[in-house]
Amino acid sequence: MTARLEGRVAVITGAGSGIGLATARRFASEGAKVVLADMNVQSGEAAAKEVGGIFVRADVTIAGDVENMYKVAFDTYGRIDIAFNNAGISPTDDDSILTTELEVWERVNRVNLTSIFLCCKYVIPYMQKTGKGSIINTASFVATMGAATSQIAYTASKGGVLSMTRELGVQFAREGIRVNALSPGPVNTPMLQELFAKDPERATRRLVHIPMGRFAEASEIAAAAAFLASDDSSFITASNFLVDGGISGAYVTPLDA
């Protein structure tokens, strides 16, 4: 493994499982000091112990928790170089606009979009101190494409992430702060497994549209995040980095061999 992130400090939200945990492992393996934030203390502490990082319990929808998360990181390591704003939810009661309740809409957008607003708002001043930084916001390929298997609040929230990321990437480019969106296709995570276990038809309908014929592994998304965090992506900002197995480029997918 290369050491592209040697000496850098990364803060990862939703780091106790799924893409966040896989990214914490990848960042640490590339030399980063990792601060892991999650609401689940047990999984967050276990993940931090595994990667030699520190854990901060944080509800990323609460401004005070987000401020504290970055304060702990800065007070511990003296800088923040990378922010992977990854925490999000995809509840089963988020469905068609005709059946999704207002409370669900507001909850999903608060966790998936407002949290990223708060994370960017409070991490950028730390990056301005050093004149450098990489912010990676987890969006989704559904911010680019429509689906008849709707999750209306999730889709709208990720579209907001994409637009906000583009705006911030442009605004802070000349301050050395890069801001990019990472848009995974369906990923084999506990969140996806739970959703599809309750509705196997949804899984089948999605899988047929993936040219590669499978869902992504969290480690593959983590590898993309490591690229965006590193200087290998030094001329990339305000972009939407799609890691979707070819979904967004597909019209007719291959038949099974």
Secondary structure as GFF3:
##gff-version 3
##sequence-region A 1 257
A	DSSP	beta_strand	9	13	.	.	.	ID=ss1
A	DSSP	alpha_helix	18	29	.	.	.	ID=ss2
A	DSSP	beta_strand	33	38	.	.	.	ID=ss3
A	DSSP	alpha_helix	41	51	.	.	.	ID=ss4
A	DSSP	beta_strand	54	57	.	.	.	ID=ss5
A	DSSP	alpha_helix	63	77	.	.	.	ID=ss6
A	DSSP	beta_strand	82	85	.	.	.	ID=ss7
A	DSSP	alpha_helix	102	109	.	.	.	ID=ss8
A	DSSP	pi_helix	110	114	.	.	.	ID=ss9
A	DSSP	alpha_helix	115	130	.	.	.	ID=ss10
A	DSSP	beta_strand	133	138	.	.	.	ID=ss11
A	DSSP	three_ten_helix	141	143	.	.	.	ID=ss12
A	DSSP	alpha_helix	152	171	.	.	.	ID=ss13
A	DSSP	three_ten_helix	173	175	.	.	.	ID=ss14
A	DSSP	beta_strand	177	184	.	.	.	ID=ss15
A	DSSP	alpha_helix	190	198	.	.	.	ID=ss16
A	DSSP	alpha_helix	200	207	.	.	.	ID=ss17
A	DSSP	alpha_helix	218	229	.	.	.	ID=ss18
A	DSSP	three_ten_helix	231	233	.	.	.	ID=ss19
A	DSSP	beta_strand	240	243	.	.	.	ID=ss20
A	DSSP	three_ten_helix	247	249	.	.	.	ID=ss21
###
